[in-house]
Amino acid sequence: QVQLVESGGGLVQTGGSLRLSCAASGRLPSFNHMGWYRQAPGKQRELVAVITSIGTTNYADSVKGRFTISRGSAESTVHLAMNSLKSEDTAVYYCTAVTMGVPTTTYWGRGTRVTVSS
């Protein structure tokens, strides 16, 4: 069983920074990519950033230039550095990991809340 556990959320003022972390545990398969989604109140869950096993990254347009996704020293960890936070970044942030191979399996964490106050 694979578990993803997020940490690092909290309350921050507009313009501030936070760093989210996600660690996978259990019987770990090889992940093709790991990433972050977020869901704001009343909105659908949306992609924030992903990073592949070879380090390729992709970001939502709304966070480009402000957020940076990176892999940890352990392949099963991923971080999201968030700078210049805006009120519209307020959401629950979910870590996700997708396995290699066919069919793929997607794992989700339980989420960590980020609140940006003005």
N, C-alpha and C positions, 0 to 999 in steps of 0.2 A: 504494500500500500504506500503510495506516494503522498506526502503532505507538503504543502507550500505554506509558509508562515511569513506574513509581512510584519514589518515594524517601521517605526520612524514617523508615523503620522502625528498630527497634533494641530494646535492653533497657532497661526502666525499672522502677522500684519501684512497688509499689501506692500509689495516690494521686497518682502523677506524671502528666506530660503529654508528648504527642508530637504532631507535626504532619506528616501525610503529604501529599505532593504527587504529582500526576499530570500529565504533559505529553503531549499527542498531537502526532505529527509525521507527515510524509508528505503525500500529496494528500488534504487534509482536506475531508470533506463537512460539511454542517451537521448538528450533533448536536441531537437533540430533548432528550436529557438525558444527563448523566454521573453517575457515582456510584461507590460503594464497596461491595463484598461482602467477606466474610471466611469463612475455613474453618479451624476448629479441628481439631486431631488427632482422628480418628475420628468427625468430624461432617460433616454436609452443608454446602455453601456456603450462606451466608445473606446477605440484604440488610442493609446497615448504614445507608446514607443515599444519597439521590439528590437532584439538583438539576436543574430543567428549564432550558430556554433563557431562560425569563422569570423565573427565580429562585425558583420554587416548590420547596419542600423537603419531604422526607419521611424519617422516621427509624424505625428499629426501636425498639420500646418499650424494649428493654434499654439503649439508648444515649441516649435522650431526656434533655435537660438536661445531658449530659456531653460530647457530641460536636457539632461544628458543621461543616457542609459549606458550602463557598463556591466561587465561580468566581474564577479568577485574572484579572489584567488582560487577558490574552489569553483569548479565548473557549474555546480548546482546552486550558485548564488547569483543574484542580479541586484543592481542598485539603480535608483533613479534620483539624480541630483536635480532639484527644482529651484530655480532662481527667478527673481523678479516676479514673484507670485502675484496673481490677480484674483479678484473675488470670484471670477468665473472658473478658477481652478478648484474651487470648493467642490469636493466630491468624496466618495469612497473609492479608494484606489485598490485594484485587485491585481495580484500577480498571476501570471499564467505561464504554463510550460507545455510545449507540444513535442511529442516524441518523434523520433526518426522512424522511417519505415512505413509500410502500408499494411493495414490501416493505421492512421495516427491516433493517438490518444491525447486529449487536452486535459490538463489539470488546472484547477483554480484554487487560489487561497481564499480565505474568508474576508479579506479586505481590511484596509486601515483607513481611518477617516482623516481627511485633510480639510481644515477650515481656514479660509483666508478672510480676515476681517479688515474692513476699511477704517 
